């Protein structure tokens, strides 16, 4: 079962690999909903909104692995997972493109002093000169 709109590619790959009952849910589930849904699940794929608590893990008698397709695994009770023999892993490169785009955007904002210019514009001053501003080109 994949929650929180995990890519259709993952669903297709598991289906192609022979997993017959692959279910995708676009949103996160509450603890109570997850307890009901997880009873016959072997593999769970989540992102950061789903909380896999001790109660959830106790209800998951067939669960073998939890894949966290986000940064870290802090949304899973790792002690309870270990006690129940459930492997927990994350996919650290699943957000690489988004992080790279954020870094590039923030770099442009900083090097062009957008925050200072925005503040001045809201105070009624238009900073026309490019003083102390450089281009990002050639800096990376």
N, C-alpha and C positions, 0 to 999 in steps of 0.2 A: 504494500500500500504506500502510495506517495501522496503527501499532503502539501499544501501551500503552493500549488501551481508549479510543481517541479516539471521540468521539460518533458514534452511528449517523446523526445528522443530516448529518454531513460525508460519509459514505458515500452517503447518499441524494442529496445535492446533486451529487456528482460523477457518480453514475449518471444522474441526470436531465439533466445537462449533456452526456451522450453518451459518457462514459468507460465502456467495456464491461467491463473487467476490474478492478474495485475490490475489493481484499482488505483485510480487517480482522483483525488479530491482537490479542488482549487483553493480552498481556504484551510485555516487551522481548525482543529477540533478542541472543544473544552475537555477538561479532565474526564468528566462523566461520559461524553460522547466517545472519547478515545478508549475508555475502559470497555465500552460496548463493542466498538469496532475492531479492537485489537485481538480478540480472543482466538481467532484462527489464522492470524498473520504470522508469517515467518520472517519477513524483512520489512522494515519501516524506513521510509525516506522522509525527512522533515527539513524545514528551514527554521528560522529563529523564533517564530511565534508559538510553535507547538511546544508544550511543556510535558516531558515524559517523566512523570513522578513515580515514586515508589508504588503508589496504588495502581498506576497504569501498568507498571512492570509486573506486579503480582498477578494482574489479570491476564497477562500475556504468556500463557503456558507454552505456546509454540514459537515464540519470538526468538530468533537467532542473532539478528543484527539490526542496528540502527545506523543509518547513514545521515549525517547532518550536513546538508548542502548549504553551509553558511560558514561564518567565522566561529570557530570553537565548537565546544560540545557542552557548554554550561547550561543548556536547557534540558539536559538529561541527568537524572539522578544516577551518577556513575557508580556509587557504592551499591545501590540496589541492582543496577544492571550487572555488575560484576558478580554479586551474590546469586543472581538468576542465570548466570552463564550467557549473558547477552553481550556481544561485541559491539562497541560503539566507535565509530570513526567519523572523521569529517573530510570534506572535499575542499582543501585549502585553496585550490585554484579555480573554484567555480565562480568567484566574484572578481577575478583578476582584471577583466576588461573594465568593469565598473570602477574599480579602485584606480586603475590607470587613468581613466577619463576624469575622475575626480581630482587626482593629483595634477593633471595637466591644466584643468580649469582653475584650480586654486593657485597654481603657479602663475598663470596669466593674470589673475586677479591681484596677486601680490606684486608682481613685477611692474604692472601698469598702475599700481596704487589706486585701484578702483574704490576701495573702501573710503580712502581720504576724499576722493573726488565725489563720491556719492554723498558723503556727509556735507561737504561744502555746497553741493547743488541743493540739498535739502535746506541749507541755511541761507540760500539765495545767492551764492557765489558760484560763478562758472569759471573753473580753472582751465583756461584755454592753452596755456603753455605746457609743453611736455617736459618741464623741469624735473630732474631726478627720476625720469621714467626711461626705461630701456625696453628693448624687444626681447622676447623669449628665444627668438631665432638664434641658433648657435650656442645656446647656453646648456642644452641637454647633452 
